[in-house]
Amino acid sequence: MTVGVRFRTPVLRYVRFRGEAPPVDAFVVVRTGRGLEVGRVRTPPVDRPASGEVVRLASKEDLDRAARLRARAEEALHFVRARFREEGVRAKVLGCDFTLDGRHLVIHYSAEERVNLRRFAPELARALGARIEFVAEGPREEAQYLGTLGACGMESCCSTWLQGFAQVSIKLARDQQLPLNPEKISGPCGRLLCCLTYEHPVYQELLKELPRKNARVCTKAGLCGKVQKVNPLKGTVELHLEDGKTLEVPKEDLA
């Protein structure tokens, strides 16, 4: 059996445990591929493939050490950023994370172009006293890692609870009659809003009962025209009639 553990981002990592399951909200020390890391249990026991193992419940000493390493990682962050600026490296350093033993440092970065950072690894390893791992993050992962505010005014889904990124297309915005303005339908990451997917199944059901835009239809009263706009939430269509007038018609009045 496994439990879902949260580390730096909301994405849960499922890890094995032996004996009694650690309680939800407890801090635990987990052995991962990088070494020992401190995380927080967020689920009861579940049957999932594991990518690590709970070593123990985190003690006060573990939590104090983790706090000191976070401060050390912040210093490392400023050092790495300064070195990249000196060398003219076109990469944005997002953050640094030490393992609990302080021997492994993960440097998260984003870059618009492909950059080779491996040449800095020996120098940084000597300066920071840890093995260096560079992890490239895409635009959405960057927002998830740093934490952002959404258009709703609340903390973005990706930095609070979202476990994966669904494929979002412009069709979702069209179906929901949203303005196709990138500033209106894009998140802080610059990509289409993940929340476009949340209500789309409802719109799909509503649109099944309505004619498509640009279709030619007639009303039960015998008026015919071209569908100029579809209003799925209202259950109406706007018809451009043959005499040039526009008429909003409920779906029940269509022939």
C-alpha positions in Angstrom: 0.0 0.0 0.0 1.0 3.6 -0.5 0.1 7.1 0.6 0.2 10.3 -1.4 2.8 12.7 -0.3 3.2 16.3 -1.3 6.6 17.9 -1.6 7.3 21.3 -3.2 4.3 21.3 -5.6 0.7 20.0 -5.3 1.5 17.0 -7.5 1.3 13.9 -5.2 4.0 11.3 -5.2 2.8 7.9 -4.0 5.3 6.1 -1.7 5.3 2.8 0.1 5.1 2.5 3.9 5.8 -0.4 6.3 3.7 -1.1 9.3 1.1 1.4 10.4 0.1 4.0 7.8 1.3 7.5 8.6 -1.7 9.8 9.3 -2.9 12.4 6.8 -1.2 15.8 7.4 1.8 14.2 9.1 5.3 15.2 7.9 7.4 12.2 6.8 10.9 11.5 5.7 10.8 9.7 2.3 13.6 8.0 0.4 13.4 8.9 -3.2 15.7 8.5 -6.2 17.5 11.7 -5.1 17.9 10.8 -1.4 15.9 11.7 1.7 13.2 14.3 1.4 10.6 15.7 3.7 7.0 15.7 2.5 3.5 15.9 3.9 1.0 13.0 3.7 -2.1 14.1 1.9 -4.1 10.9 1.3 -5.1 7.8 3.3 -3.6 4.4 2.2 -4.3 3.6 -1.5 -3.2 0.9 -3.9 -0.9 2.8 -6.3 2.5 2.2 -8.0 5.1 3.6 -5.6 8.0 5.9 -6.4 9.7 6.0 -3.0 9.4 4.8 0.5 8.5 6.3 3.9 11.5 6.0 6.2 10.0 7.5 9.3 7.7 10.2 10.7 9.6 13.5 10.5 11.0 14.5 13.9 11.5 18.0 15.2 15.2 17.7 14.2 14.2 16.7 10.7 11.9 19.7 10.3 14.5 22.1 11.8 17.1 20.7 9.4 14.6 21.0 6.4 14.0 24.7 7.4 17.8 25.4 7.5 18.2 23.8 4.1 15.4 25.9 2.7 17.3 29.0 3.8 20.5 27.5 2.4 18.7 26.8 -0.9 17.6 30.5 -1.0 21.2 31.6 -0.8 22.1 29.0 -3.5 19.4 30.5 -5.7 20.9 34.0 -5.5 24.3 32.6 -6.2 23.2 30.6 -9.3 21.3 33.6 -10.7 24.3 35.9 -10.3 26.6 33.4 -12.0 24.1 33.0 -14.9 23.9 36.8 -15.3 27.7 37.1 -15.4 27.9 34.4 -18.1 24.9 35.8 -20.1 23.0 32.6 -19.8 19.4 33.1 -21.2 17.7 31.0 -18.5 15.4 31.9 -15.6 16.3 30.2 -12.4 13.1 29.4 -10.5 14.3 27.8 -7.3 16.6 25.4 -5.6 15.8 22.4 -3.4 18.2 20.4 -1.2 17.6 16.8 -0.1 17.5 16.3 3.6 21.2 15.4 3.8 22.2 18.5 1.9 24.2 16.5 -0.6 21.9 16.9 -3.6 20.7 20.2 -5.0 18.0 20.4 -7.6 18.0 23.6 -9.7 14.7 24.3 -11.4 14.9 26.6 -14.4 13.0 27.7 -17.5 14.3 28.9 -20.9 12.8 30.0 -24.2 15.7 28.5 -26.0 17.7 25.3 -25.4 20.6 26.0 -23.1 23.5 23.8 -21.9 23.9 24.2 -18.2 25.9 21.1 -17.5 29.2 23.1 -17.9 28.2 24.9 -14.6 27.7 21.7 -12.6 31.3 21.2 -11.5 31.7 24.8 -10.4 28.4 24.9 -8.6 29.0 21.6 -6.9 32.3 22.9 -5.5 30.8 26.2 -4.4 27.6 24.8 -2.9 28.9 21.5 -1.6 26.3 19.3 -3.3 25.7 17.2 -6.4 23.9 19.4 -8.9 20.8 18.4 -10.9 19.2 20.8 -13.4 15.5 20.4 -14.1 13.9 22.3 -17.0 10.3 23.5 -16.5 7.7 24.4 -19.1 5.5 27.5 -18.8 2.7 25.6 -16.9 5.2 23.8 -14.6 6.9 27.2 -13.9 3.5 28.6 -12.7 2.9 25.5 -10.7 6.3 25.6 -9.0 6.3 29.4 -8.2 2.6 29.7 -7.4 0.4 32.3 -9.1 -3.0 34.0 -8.9 -5.7 33.1 -11.4 -8.1 35.4 -13.3 -10.7 34.5 -10.6 -8.5 36.2 -8.0 -7.7 33.0 -6.1 -4.5 31.0 -6.1 -4.2 29.1 -9.4 -5.4 25.5 -9.6 -2.0 24.3 -10.7 -0.3 25.6 -7.6 -2.9 24.3 -5.1 -4.5 21.0 -6.1 -4.2 20.2 -9.9 -2.5 16.8 -10.4 -1.9 17.1 -14.2 -2.3 19.4 -17.2 -5.1 18.5 -19.6 -4.9 19.4 -23.2 -6.7 22.7 -23.8 -7.7 23.9 -27.2 -9.2 27.1 -28.6 -12.4 25.1 -29.4 -13.3 25.0 -25.8 -13.3 28.8 -25.7 -15.4 29.0 -28.9 -18.0 26.5 -27.5 -18.3 28.6 -24.4 -18.8 31.8 -26.4 -15.8 33.4 -24.8 -13.9 36.3 -26.5 -10.9 34.9 -28.4 -8.6 37.5 -26.8 -5.4 35.8 -25.5 -5.4 38.1 -22.5 -8.9 37.0 -21.5 -8.5 33.2 -22.0 -4.9 32.7 -21.0 -3.5 32.0 -17.5 -0.4 33.6 -15.9 1.7 30.9 -17.6 0.7 32.3 -21.0 -1.2 29.2 -22.0 -4.9 28.6 -22.4 -6.7 28.5 -19.0 -6.9 25.0 -17.6 -10.4 25.9 -16.2 -11.8 26.0 -19.7 -12.0 22.2 -19.4 -14.1 22.2 -16.2 -17.4 23.3 -17.6 -16.9 22.2 -21.2 -18.8 18.8 -20.9 -21.9 20.8 -19.8 -21.6 23.1 -22.9 -21.2 20.0 -25.1 -24.5 18.6 -23.9 -26.2 22.0 -24.3 -24.9 22.5 -27.8 -26.2 19.1 -28.9 -29.7 20.6 -28.7 -28.9 23.6 -30.8 -28.0 24.2 -34.5 -24.5 25.1 -35.4 -23.4 28.6 -36.1 -23.9 29.6 -39.8 -26.5 26.8 -40.3 -29.7 27.8 -42.1 -32.8 27.1 -40.0 -36.5 28.0 -39.8 -38.8 28.7 -36.9 -42.2 27.1 -36.4 -43.7 30.4 -37.4 -42.1 30.0 -40.9 -39.3 32.6 -40.5 -36.0 31.4 -41.9 -32.5 32.7 -41.6 -28.8 32.0 -40.8 -27.6 31.2 -37.3 -25.5 34.2 -36.3 -24.9 33.3 -32.7 -25.5 30.3 -30.4 -26.4 30.9 -26.7 -26.1 27.5 -25.1 -26.8 28.6 -21.5 -30.0 30.5 -22.6 -30.9 27.7 -25.0 -31.4 30.2 -27.9 -30.0 31.1 -31.2 -29.8 34.5 -32.9 -31.0 34.3 -36.5 -30.1 36.7 -39.3 -33.4 36.8 -41.2 -33.7 37.2 -45.0 -35.1 40.7 -44.5 -31.9 41.7 -42.7 -33.3 41.7 -39.1 -31.9 39.7 -36.2 -34.2 37.5 -34.1 -33.4 35.6 -30.9 -35.2 32.3 -31.0 -35.6 29.7 -28.2 -34.7 26.1 -29.3 -38.3 25.1 -28.6 -39.5 27.4 -31.4 -37.2 26.0 -34.1 -38.8 23.8 -36.7 
